[in-house]
Amino acid sequence: MTGEAAGAPVLPGLTIEQTGALGRFARLKVGAVFMEQGMGKSRVAVELANHRARVGRIDAVLWVAPYSVLSTVRDEVERWGCDVPVRYLGYQTLSQSDRVYLDTLAWAKSRKLLIVADESSFIKNGWSKRHQRMVELRRHAAYALALNGTPLTRDLWDIKRQMDWLHPKILGTSDRAFSYRYFTLIERADPDRGRRAWFEVYEPNIKHLRSLMQRYIFEARLDIGLPEADLEVSHEAGAATRAVYEAERDEFFHAWERYGEEIALYAMLGNLKKISACCPVKCASIAEHVDGRHTIVFCQYRAEQDAIAAALTGDHLVMSGDTPAREREEIFARFRDEQLPLLVTYGTGSFGLNLQHVSSAHFASLPFDFGQFEQGRSRIRRLGQKNPLVYTTHTSDLGIDALVASNLGKKDWLAQLMRREIDPSGIL
């Protein structure tokens, strides 16, 4: 897992953080680069590959990343120049195509391989086909590198999955032991539904967890040296939206009192969130704030994106998961040169974009996932940015938006809301 004889190469043009990461991992076979977006994680991976290729340790790289960023990754690798062939694979393709997976697996078995998990939070679900296939590919790689800007997006299990993928001996603990070592078992007697039990993070042991990982991770945050401002704009929901929202909420409370099904809480929160985000009145108000501005607008739902686009009076750009790759390149080219808003969905626009030519971002609605929100901010918070940054969050006066905003970034808050049976009626 650790032994390497050669020291770190000294290379011109690297930042202090890149040099530090390269020095940390030059003697290790595995590592996780947790550097904020825009700090050059890709170059660290390329230079590590070159270093190992020069001493005959590897003869190929398998680079796995979200499909939407593969073209950006290729550009970065070509820019810095990799001394061995690089094979690129999208996480989505890995999980959806048996043919591609088996072909890649056969290829990996015949190589001295470095495998790179770019945006490694994509493998945090231990039961998913994506994770299982990444684990199998990892078994046939001599070296492994995880790249991520926001390694912890939900709870400590995100870290556990990424460390186990690098090497099980880093944490050296089973899932069951991990639960009892780093979480506390909470029990509560419920007169209606019997005994209830759940796990919550045990803060005193987090220091121990970090000590186990310390050698194998490199963390750094980007200091762009520019002012940054967070703004929040609240919009009134329309009467029709409010009526639908309250009917959905009340129907849930009646069902909760009768059956107490946990899945119903998640479904209700998701439905209320979509109702709020797609409110025509709110979307029209957001359109007034971004019309004619050179800004990126993050939306969670296609209906929300469509409603904002329909309310814009000036020229604008729209990109979603259905936008073909060639059309995306044309959109980005226009967005670099023209002063107009670009509307993107989180899944499409929160990874891999380098938008240092834009200094403002609008979040039409907030996601449940803190990682998506941070990734969105990082699209404009990058090296090369020359202007003060402004992030604007748009909320409605419906309770779901206040609930999400107040809890975004807290570990496992949705699960705790359910398990503790906090009555959300006073908020929603």
Secondary structure as UniProt FT lines:
FT   TURN            12..13
FT   HELIX           16..25
FT   TURN            26..27
FT   STRAND          30..35
FT   TURN            37..38
FT   HELIX           41..54
FT   TURN            55..56
FT   STRAND          60..65
FT   HELIX           67..69
FT   HELIX           70..80
FT   STRAND          86..90
FT   HELIX           91..96
FT   HELIX           98..109
FT   STRAND          113..118
FT   HELIX           120..123
FT   TURN            126..127
FT   HELIX           129..139
FT   STRAND          143..148
FT   HELIX           156..166
FT   TURN            168..171
FT   HELIX           175..182
FT   STRAND          183..190
FT   TURN            191..193
FT   STRAND          194..201
FT   HELIX           203..205
FT   HELIX           206..213
FT   HELIX           214..216
FT   STRAND          217..220
FT   STRAND          228..235
FT   HELIX           239..259
FT   HELIX           262..277
FT   HELIX           280..290
FT   TURN            291..292
FT   STRAND          296..299
FT   HELIX           302..311
FT   STRAND          317..319
FT   TURN            321..322
FT   HELIX           325..337
FT   STRAND          342..345
FT   HELIX           346..349
FT   TURN            356..357
FT   STRAND          360..363
FT   HELIX           370..378
FT   TURN            379..380
FT   TURN            383..384
FT   STRAND          389..396
FT   HELIX           399..407
FT   TURN            408..409
FT   TURN            411..412
FT   HELIX           413..419
FT   TURN            420..421
FT   HELIX           424..426
//
